Amino acid sequence: MSDFDAVVLDIEGTITPISFVYDTLFPYAHDHAARFLREHWHEDDVQQDVEALRDLSAVPEIPRNGDVSGMVEAAAACVHALIHEDRKVTPLKSLQGKIWKEGYERGQLRGEFYDDALRAMARWSAEGIVLAIYSSGSVEAQQLLFRHSGQGDLTDMISGWFDTTTGPKRERESYEKIAEELEIDPSRILFATDVAAEARAASEAGFQVLILARLGNPAQPPHDFRAEADFELI
């Protein structure tokens, strides 16, 4: 019997290969950004994302007036720069989620998961353990990944979806908010990630933590947290 009542899962490098994110999702968003912005420029939610991009510093400037083609070109250049820098900022994640949504719905993208992660999620779900996702990718992007997986729609397994609107993943307060929303004592929640700094923040909030040291994941600085190559022993 598990010694936790809920599992909060990171996505990239934890339940989904990093290669899927960097070799499939990011290039797709990069290559389709200009077309998407051109076709959806006048939609309110897209304009909200663009306005939020304007508020960021150290990115290509997006003019607020002028011809649409020029503004689209500048916005696409901004998106390209942020993707190149791997910036974890909410307006970028929101736009990427919208671009990926089209890709999934057109059948050009399909969610990819580690087999051991799928088995673990199915086992925990059958045991009545609450499953939640906490990723820097937007909630929409998370749900698309699960809805359009190679195994079909997996969204029914997940009870909570959290992204950077909850707070930065390396800050204790973010995990306190998650525990409060799940209405589960932090000591009864397991957080699984591939990043030691995130594990440390969750641990400071009282969570149990697990680091996925999968083949191909970046090496982490020294830490005292439990680390496993997969979920088979969890």
URKA-V805223 format. One record per backbone hydrogen bond with DSSP energy under -1.0 kcal/mol. CO is the residue of the C=O (numbers start at 1). NH is the residue of the N-H. If there is no record, write none. Layout:
# URKA-V805223
CO_NH, CO_NH
This chain:
# URKA-V805223
5_130, 6_190, 7_132, 8_192, 9_134, 11_14, 11_15, 11_16, 15_114, 16_13, 17_21, 18_22, 19_23, 20_24, 20_25, 21_26, 24_28, 25_29, 26_30, 27_31, 28_32, 32_36, 33_37, 34_38, 35_39, 36_40, 40_43, 43_47, 44_48, 45_49, 46_50, 47_51, 48_52, 49_53, 50_54, 53_56, 67_71, 68_72, 69_73, 70_74, 71_75, 72_76, 73_77, 74_78, 75_79, 76_80, 77_81, 78_82, 79_83, 80_84, 81_85, 82_87, 87_89, 89_93, 90_94, 91_95, 92_96, 93_97, 94_98, 95_99, 96_100, 97_101, 98_102, 99_103, 100_104, 101_105, 102_106, 103_108, 103_109, 104_107, 111_150, 114_118, 115_119, 116_120, 117_121, 118_122, 119_123, 120_124, 121_125, 122_126, 123_127, 124_129, 125_128, 130_7, 131_159, 132_9, 133_162, 138_142, 139_143, 140_144, 141_145, 142_146, 143_147, 144_148, 146_154, 148_111, 149_152, 152_149, 154_157, 155_158, 160_133, 162_135, 163_166, 168_171, 171_174, 172_176, 173_177, 174_178, 175_179, 176_180, 177_181, 178_182, 179_183, 179_184, 185_188, 186_189, 188_5, 188_6, 189_208, 190_8, 191_210, 192_10, 193_212, 195_199, 196_200, 197_201, 198_202, 199_203, 200_204, 201_205, 202_207, 203_206, 208_191, 210_193, 211_228, 212_214, 214_217, 226_211, 228_213, 231_234
